[in-house]
Amino acid sequence: MTRPTSRRDTRVYGPNNFRLGLFGMNCEGGLAMTKAPERWDASMDNCLKAARLADEAGLEFLLPIGRWHGYGGDTDTAGEAFETLSWAIAMLAETADICTFCTLHMSLINPVYAAKQIVTADHVGKGRFGVNLVAGWNVGEHEMFGVEMREHDERYDYAEEWLEIVKRLWSDEGTFDFKGKYFDLKGARAKPKPWGGENPLIVSAGNSEAGRGFAARHADCLFTSIREFEELPAKVADIRRMRPGNDANVFASGHVITAPTRKQAEEYHHYIVHENGDWDAAEYTVQIRSRGQTYSSARLDKMREIIISGTGTHLVMGSYDEVAETFKKLNEAGLDGMAIGLVNFVDDLPAIRDEVLPRMQRLGLRE
């Protein structure tokens, strides 16, 4: 394949109507809080093997999770996690066409330092690199760094100023001073500039009004969550209305459990969750994510179940045909693609490659 001469030539902007990426494979356990022996071992060797498999299968991207604490319990999913920018460089160096993102918490890293780090990775990827910008939500991780957790909307005020500095460092040829509410910089400069004279791809996810607004203003790829499928079309349409030019890709995060038949998929889900689930880790995760909100006992049980199978992301489960059909429904609801977790990225990816992708092609989702 001819190497891209522009970021618009990369797979993220490719011809497929529904694009797929692997989500969270830099973290021990991936997205699953299960004690099953086949749970994901996020060694560097395994990450590289999965990245090469995804690249060869034609998947569009790899998206890591930026974590500094795990989820506790016996599994402590994500308790071991590779730092995402260094990890992304390793994945880019070992693949040919797939796009790879890092995930940066803007509140935890100086924008001058981050701007140069990102450009370094960008030159390795030659158009295939992007950055997932996170305003921050985990109080414990911020306390670990000794960094104040600002009020929700103020986090995005800080993010605006942070990104303004980074973009100027990527574009201004000379030095500049910057004085804002959060930063007071003297003689700021950065060289080299981003690869190809274009800024790296920016990804952002936000479900609040402030988060969606930040993503709409700045992101090339916007991520949203799926809570109730019926709400998704209006949610995606609202995101697109907030985006000038309506040209951004809109993705969601999910996890896939699939088998030749639905019965087999449901049995495997039961094995992962109810026979081997780490319910202590699920309970801890509910506590740190609920942030004082109250839910019914039935809702809490459902939350714990989906947290165990995929850290709360949208579950896509069923036969190979059903999974492909679900992706079609998500596309019809307005999504351009999904970042998916798998119980084991190396062992489970061949079924996606050999069974699900051909069915997606027949449905007109992929070329």
C-alpha positions as CSV (number, residue, x, y, z in Angstrom):
1,M,0.0,0.0,0.0
2,T,1.2,3.5,-0.8
3,R,2.1,5.5,2.3
4,P,-0.3,8.4,3.0
5,T,0.7,11.9,1.9
6,S,-2.0,13.5,4.0
7,R,-3.8,12.5,7.1
8,R,-7.0,12.3,5.0
9,D,-5.4,9.4,3.2
10,T,-5.2,7.3,6.3
11,R,-7.6,4.5,7.3
12,V,-9.5,6.7,9.8
13,Y,-10.8,8.7,6.8
14,G,-11.0,5.6,4.6
15,P,-14.0,4.5,2.5
16,N,-15.6,2.1,5.1
17,N,-19.0,3.2,6.3
18,F,-18.4,1.7,9.7
19,R,-14.9,1.7,11.1
20,L,-13.5,-0.5,13.9
21,G,-10.6,-0.1,16.3
22,L,-9.3,-2.0,19.3
23,F,-9.9,-0.3,22.6
24,G,-7.9,-0.6,25.9
25,M,-5.4,-3.3,25.0
26,N,-2.6,-1.4,26.7
27,C,-4.3,-2.3,30.0
28,E,-4.0,-5.6,31.9
29,G,-7.4,-7.3,31.5
30,G,-8.4,-5.0,28.7
31,L,-12.0,-3.9,29.4
32,A,-13.0,-7.1,31.2
33,M,-13.1,-7.6,34.9
34,T,-13.1,-11.4,34.8
35,K,-11.0,-14.0,36.5
36,A,-11.3,-16.3,33.5
37,P,-7.8,-17.6,32.7
38,E,-7.9,-16.3,29.1
39,R,-8.4,-12.7,30.3
40,W,-6.1,-10.3,28.4
41,D,-2.4,-10.3,29.4
42,A,-1.3,-6.8,28.3
43,S,2.4,-7.7,27.8
44,M,4.2,-5.7,25.2
45,D,4.6,-8.8,23.1
46,N,0.9,-9.4,23.2
47,C,0.1,-5.8,22.4
48,L,2.4,-5.8,19.3
49,K,0.9,-9.2,18.1
50,A,-2.6,-7.8,18.4
51,A,-1.7,-4.6,16.7
52,R,-0.2,-6.5,13.7
53,L,-3.3,-8.7,13.5
54,A,-5.5,-5.7,13.5
55,D,-3.4,-3.9,10.9
56,E,-3.4,-6.9,8.6
57,A,-7.2,-7.4,9.1
58,G,-7.8,-3.8,7.9
59,L,-9.0,-2.3,11.1
60,E,-8.8,1.4,11.3
61,F,-7.3,2.3,14.6
62,L,-5.9,1.4,18.1
63,L,-7.1,3.5,21.1
64,P,-5.4,3.0,24.5
65,I,-6.8,4.0,27.9
66,G,-4.9,6.4,30.0
67,R,-5.0,4.9,33.5
68,W,-2.8,5.3,36.6
69,H,-4.9,3.3,39.1
70,G,-6.6,0.0,38.6
71,Y,-10.2,-1.0,39.4
72,G,-9.3,-3.1,42.5
73,G,-10.7,-6.5,43.4
74,D,-8.8,-9.7,42.6
75,T,-8.2,-8.7,39.0
76,D,-7.4,-5.0,39.4
77,T,-8.1,-4.5,35.7
78,A,-5.9,-1.7,34.3
79,G,-3.8,-1.8,37.5
80,E,-1.0,-2.5,35.1
81,A,-1.2,-0.3,32.1
82,F,1.4,1.0,29.7
83,E,1.8,4.8,29.4
84,T,-0.1,5.5,26.2
85,L,2.2,7.8,24.2
86,S,5.2,5.6,24.5
87,W,2.9,2.6,23.8
88,A,1.6,4.3,20.7
89,I,5.1,4.8,19.3
90,A,5.8,1.1,19.7
91,M,2.6,0.2,17.9
92,L,3.3,2.6,15.1
93,A,6.8,1.3,14.6
94,E,5.5,-2.3,14.2
95,T,2.6,-1.6,11.9
96,A,2.1,-0.3,8.4
97,D,-1.4,1.2,7.9
98,I,-3.4,1.2,11.1
99,C,-3.8,4.6,12.9
100,T,-2.8,4.7,16.6
101,F,-3.8,7.2,19.2
102,C,-2.4,8.1,22.6
103,T,-4.6,9.2,25.5
104,L,-3.4,12.3,27.4
105,H,-4.9,13.8,30.6
106,M,-4.4,17.5,30.0
107,S,-4.6,18.3,33.7
108,L,-1.6,16.1,34.4
109,I,1.0,17.2,31.8
110,N,2.4,20.6,30.8
111,P,1.3,21.7,27.3
112,V,4.8,22.7,26.2
113,Y,6.1,19.2,27.0
114,A,3.1,17.5,25.6
115,A,3.3,19.4,22.3
116,K,6.8,18.1,21.6
117,Q,6.0,14.6,22.8
118,I,3.0,14.4,20.4
119,V,5.0,15.7,17.4
120,T,7.8,13.1,18.1
121,A,5.2,10.3,17.9
122,D,3.6,12.0,14.9
123,H,6.8,11.8,12.9
124,V,7.0,8.1,13.7
125,G,3.5,7.5,12.5
126,K,3.7,9.8,9.4
127,G,0.0,10.7,9.4
128,R,-1.2,7.6,11.3
129,F,-1.0,9.2,14.8
130,G,-3.5,11.0,16.9
131,V,-4.1,12.1,20.4
132,N,-7.2,11.5,22.6
133,L,-7.5,14.5,24.9
134,V,-9.1,13.9,28.3
135,A,-10.1,16.6,30.8
136,G,-10.0,14.2,33.7
137,W,-12.5,12.7,36.1
138,N,-10.7,10.3,38.4
139,V,-10.1,12.0,41.7
140,G,-7.8,9.4,43.1
141,E,-5.5,9.6,40.1
142,H,-5.3,13.3,40.4
143,E,-4.5,13.0,44.1
144,M,-1.7,10.6,43.1
145,F,-0.1,13.4,41.1
146,G,-0.8,16.1,43.7
147,V,-3.0,17.9,41.1
148,E,-6.2,19.7,42.0
149,M,-9.4,18.3,40.5
150,R,-11.2,21.3,39.3
151,E,-15.0,21.7,39.1
152,H,-16.5,19.9,36.1
153,D,-17.0,22.8,33.6
154,E,-13.7,24.5,34.7
155,R,-11.8,21.4,33.6
156,Y,-12.9,22.4,30.0
157,D,-11.9,26.0,30.5
158,Y,-8.4,24.7,31.4
159,A,-8.5,22.3,28.4
160,E,-9.3,25.2,26.0
161,E,-6.3,27.2,27.3
162,W,-4.0,24.1,27.3
163,L,-4.9,23.2,23.7
164,E,-4.6,26.8,22.5
165,I,-1.0,26.7,23.7
166,V,-0.3,23.4,22.0
167,K,-1.7,24.5,18.7
168,R,0.4,27.6,18.7
169,L,3.5,25.6,19.5
170,W,2.6,23.4,16.4
171,S,2.1,26.4,14.1
172,D,4.1,29.5,15.3
173,E,7.5,29.6,13.7
174,G,9.0,32.0,16.2
175,T,8.7,32.3,20.0
176,F,5.7,33.7,21.8
177,D,4.6,34.7,25.3
178,F,1.3,33.5,26.7
179,K,-0.6,34.7,29.7
180,G,-3.9,33.2,30.6
181,K,-5.9,32.1,33.6
182,Y,-3.9,28.9,34.1
183,F,-0.5,29.5,32.2
184,D,2.0,32.2,32.1
185,L,4.7,31.3,29.5
186,K,7.7,33.2,28.3
187,G,9.5,32.6,25.1
188,A,7.6,29.4,24.2
189,R,8.6,27.6,21.0
190,A,8.7,24.1,19.6
191,K,10.4,22.4,16.6
192,P,10.0,20.3,14.7
193,K,6.4,20.9,13.6
194,P,3.8,18.2,13.1
195,W,4.4,15.7,10.2
196,G,3.2,16.9,6.8
197,G,2.3,20.4,8.0
198,E,-1.0,19.3,9.4
199,N,-1.9,19.0,13.1
200,P,-2.2,15.5,14.5
201,L,-5.7,13.9,14.6
202,I,-7.5,14.9,17.8
203,V,-10.0,12.6,19.5
204,S,-12.2,13.7,22.4
205,A,-15.1,12.2,24.3
206,G,-17.6,14.0,26.4
207,N,-21.1,13.3,27.5
208,S,-21.8,16.5,29.4
209,E,-22.7,19.7,27.6
210,A,-19.2,21.2,28.3
211,G,-17.5,18.0,27.2
212,R,-19.5,17.8,23.9
213,G,-18.9,21.4,23.2
214,F,-15.1,21.0,23.6
215,A,-15.1,17.9,21.4
216,A,-17.3,19.6,18.8
217,R,-14.9,22.6,18.6
218,H,-11.7,20.8,18.4
219,A,-11.9,17.1,17.7
220,D,-11.6,15.3,14.3
221,C,-13.1,12.2,15.9
222,L,-15.8,12.5,18.6
223,F,-16.6,9.7,21.0
224,T,-19.8,9.2,22.8
225,S,-21.3,6.6,25.1
226,I,-24.4,4.4,24.4
227,R,-26.7,4.2,27.4
228,E,-30.0,3.5,25.6
229,F,-30.0,2.6,22.0
230,E,-33.2,4.4,21.3
231,E,-31.6,7.7,22.4
232,L,-28.5,7.3,20.1
233,P,-29.8,8.9,16.8
234,A,-30.8,12.1,18.6
235,K,-27.6,12.1,20.6
236,V,-25.4,11.8,17.5
237,A,-27.5,14.3,15.6
238,D,-27.0,16.8,18.4
239,I,-23.2,16.2,18.4
240,R,-23.1,16.8,14.6
241,R,-25.1,20.0,15.0
242,M,-22.5,21.3,17.4
243,R,-19.7,20.7,14.9
244,P,-19.1,23.5,12.4
245,G,-19.2,22.0,8.9
246,N,-20.5,18.7,10.3
247,D,-17.4,16.9,9.1
248,A,-16.2,15.0,12.2
249,N,-16.3,11.3,12.7
250,V,-18.6,10.2,15.5
251,F,-17.6,6.9,17.3
252,A,-18.8,5.0,20.3
253,S,-17.0,2.6,22.7
254,G,-18.1,-1.0,23.1
255,H,-17.1,-4.6,23.7
256,V,-17.8,-7.6,21.6
257,I,-18.7,-11.2,22.6
258,T,-19.5,-13.3,19.6
259,A,-19.6,-17.0,18.6
260,P,-21.2,-19.0,15.8
261,T,-24.6,-19.0,17.5
262,R,-26.3,-16.6,19.9
263,K,-26.6,-19.4,22.5
264,Q,-22.9,-19.9,22.5
265,A,-22.2,-16.2,22.8
266,E,-24.7,-16.0,25.8
267,E,-23.1,-19.0,27.4
268,Y,-19.6,-17.4,27.1
269,H,-20.9,-14.1,28.5
270,H,-22.3,-16.0,31.5
271,Y,-19.0,-17.8,32.0
272,I,-17.1,-14.5,31.8
273,V,-19.4,-12.5,34.1
274,H,-21.4,-14.8,36.4
275,E,-19.0,-17.7,36.8
276,N,-15.7,-15.7,36.8
277,G,-16.6,-12.1,37.3
278,D,-14.8,-9.9,39.8
279,W,-17.8,-8.4,41.6
280,D,-15.6,-6.6,44.1
281,A,-14.0,-4.7,41.3
282,A,-17.4,-4.0,39.8
283,E,-18.6,-2.6,43.1
284,Y,-15.6,-0.3,43.4
285,T,-16.1,0.9,39.9
286,V,-19.7,1.7,40.5
287,Q,-18.7,3.8,43.5
288,I,-16.1,5.9,41.8
289,R,-18.2,6.4,38.7
290,S,-21.6,7.1,40.3
291,R,-20.3,10.3,42.0
292,G,-23.1,10.5,44.5
293,Q,-25.9,9.5,42.1
294,T,-28.5,7.0,43.3
295,Y,-29.8,4.1,41.2
296,S,-32.3,1.3,41.7
297,S,-31.0,-2.1,42.7
298,A,-32.0,-3.5,39.3
299,R,-30.1,-0.7,37.6
300,L,-27.0,-1.3,39.8
301,D,-27.1,-5.0,39.1
302,K,-27.1,-4.3,35.3
303,M,-24.3,-1.7,35.8
304,R,-22.1,-4.3,37.6
305,E,-22.7,-6.9,34.9
306,I,-21.7,-4.6,32.0
307,I,-18.8,-3.3,34.0
308,I,-17.5,-6.8,34.4
309,S,-17.9,-7.7,30.7
310,G,-16.6,-4.4,29.3
311,T,-15.9,-1.7,31.9
312,G,-19.4,-0.2,31.2
313,T,-19.0,0.2,27.5
314,H,-21.8,-0.9,25.1
315,L,-22.1,-4.7,24.8
316,V,-22.4,-6.1,21.3
317,M,-23.2,-9.8,21.8
318,G,-24.5,-12.5,19.6
319,S,-23.8,-14.7,16.6
320,Y,-21.4,-13.4,13.9
321,D,-24.5,-12.4,11.8
322,E,-26.1,-10.6,14.8
323,V,-22.9,-8.7,15.6
324,A,-22.6,-7.5,12.0
325,E,-26.3,-6.5,12.0
326,T,-25.8,-4.6,15.3
327,F,-23.0,-2.6,13.7
328,K,-25.4,-1.9,10.8
329,K,-28.0,-0.5,13.2
330,L,-25.4,1.6,15.0
331,N,-24.3,3.0,11.6
332,E,-27.9,3.8,10.7
333,A,-28.2,5.6,14.0
334,G,-25.5,7.9,12.9
335,L,-22.2,6.3,14.1
336,D,-19.2,6.1,11.9
337,G,-17.6,3.4,13.9
338,M,-16.8,1.8,17.3
339,A,-13.7,1.2,19.4
340,I,-14.2,-2.4,20.8
341,G,-12.8,-4.4,23.6
342,L,-12.3,-8.1,23.4
343,V,-11.8,-10.6,26.3
344,N,-8.5,-11.6,24.6
345,F,-7.4,-9.4,21.7
346,V,-5.1,-12.0,20.2
347,D,-7.4,-15.0,20.6
348,D,-10.7,-13.3,19.7
349,L,-9.6,-11.1,16.8
350,P,-9.5,-13.9,14.2
351,A,-13.3,-14.4,14.6
352,I,-13.7,-10.6,13.9
353,R,-11.4,-10.8,10.9
354,D,-12.7,-14.1,9.4
355,E,-16.4,-14.0,10.3
356,V,-17.7,-10.5,11.3
357,L,-15.8,-8.4,8.7
358,P,-17.0,-10.4,5.7
359,R,-20.5,-10.1,6.9
360,M,-20.1,-6.4,7.4
361,Q,-18.9,-6.2,3.8
362,R,-22.0,-8.0,2.6
363,L,-24.1,-5.5,4.5
364,G,-22.4,-2.5,2.8
365,L,-20.5,-1.4,5.9
366,R,-17.1,-2.1,4.7
367,E,-15.3,-2.5,1.3
